[in-house]
Amino acid sequence: MAFAEGRGLSHRGEVLDAARRASLDVAALPDALDDPALKDALRKANDDAIAARVYGIPTFEAAGRLWFGDDQLVAARHAHESQPS
């Protein structure tokens, strides 16, 4: 949603809307968003991404390297399929 529609997910209302659209349990989400363990996990995931030199979204790994942006999907697929099994 954020990437495809240019909408940010930094505000609670946007997160709840995204969850609703994804058919998630929206009633349980506000408590989860306030859970310190979730915030710690998000912080760790961000730190890990920075350490891995991730600098854009979407980011994915294929053929032993990181690819950034949906415009790289075809190239990443080609690189992956070209690798020996």
C-alpha positions as CSV (number, residue, x, y, z in Angstrom):
1,M,0.0,0.0,0.0
2,A,2.7,2.5,1.0
3,F,4.8,1.7,-2.1
4,A,2.0,1.1,-4.6
5,E,-0.2,4.0,-3.6
6,G,2.4,6.4,-2.2
7,R,0.8,6.4,1.2
8,G,2.9,6.5,4.4
9,L,2.5,4.0,7.2
10,S,3.9,6.2,9.9
11,H,0.5,7.2,11.3
12,R,-1.7,4.8,13.2
13,G,-4.8,5.5,11.0
14,E,-2.9,4.5,7.9
15,V,-1.7,1.3,9.5
16,L,-5.2,0.4,10.7
17,D,-6.5,1.1,7.2
18,A,-3.8,-1.1,5.6
19,A,-4.6,-3.9,8.1
20,R,-8.4,-3.6,7.4
21,R,-7.7,-3.8,3.6
22,A,-5.5,-6.9,4.2
23,S,-8.3,-8.6,6.2
24,L,-6.2,-8.6,9.4
25,D,-7.6,-8.5,12.9
26,V,-7.9,-4.8,13.3
27,A,-9.4,-5.0,16.8
28,A,-6.2,-6.6,18.1
29,L,-3.9,-4.2,16.3
30,P,-3.9,-1.1,18.5
31,D,-2.6,-3.1,21.5
32,A,0.0,-4.8,19.3
33,L,1.2,-1.4,18.0
34,D,1.8,-0.2,21.6
35,D,3.6,-3.4,22.6
36,P,7.3,-2.6,23.5
37,A,8.4,-6.0,22.2
38,L,7.0,-5.2,18.8
39,K,8.8,-1.8,18.8
40,D,12.0,-3.5,19.8
41,A,11.6,-6.0,17.0
42,L,11.0,-3.3,14.5
43,R,14.1,-1.4,15.7
44,K,16.2,-4.5,15.4
45,A,14.8,-5.2,11.9
46,N,15.7,-1.6,10.8
47,D,19.2,-1.9,12.4
48,D,19.7,-5.2,10.6
49,A,18.6,-3.7,7.3
50,I,21.0,-0.8,7.7
51,A,23.8,-3.2,8.6
52,A,23.0,-5.2,5.4
53,R,23.3,-1.9,3.4
54,V,19.6,-1.9,2.5
55,Y,18.8,1.6,1.3
56,G,15.5,1.3,-0.5
57,I,12.2,-0.5,-0.7
58,P,11.1,-2.9,-1.8
59,T,14.4,-4.8,-1.2
60,F,14.9,-8.4,-2.0
61,E,17.9,-10.8,-2.3
62,A,18.5,-12.9,-5.4
63,A,21.7,-14.4,-6.8
64,G,23.7,-13.4,-3.8
65,R,23.0,-9.7,-3.9
66,L,20.4,-7.2,-2.9
67,W,18.0,-5.6,-5.4
68,F,16.1,-2.4,-4.7
69,G,12.9,-1.4,-6.4
70,D,10.2,-3.3,-8.3
71,D,11.8,-2.1,-11.5
72,Q,14.6,-4.6,-10.8
73,L,12.4,-7.7,-10.6
74,V,13.1,-8.9,-14.1
75,A,16.9,-8.4,-13.7
76,A,16.9,-10.2,-10.4
77,R,14.9,-13.1,-11.7
78,H,17.3,-13.4,-14.7
79,A,20.3,-13.4,-12.3
80,H,18.6,-16.0,-10.1
81,E,17.7,-18.3,-13.0
82,S,21.2,-17.9,-14.5
83,Q,22.9,-19.3,-11.3
84,P,24.1,-22.9,-11.5
85,S,22.0,-25.3,-9.4
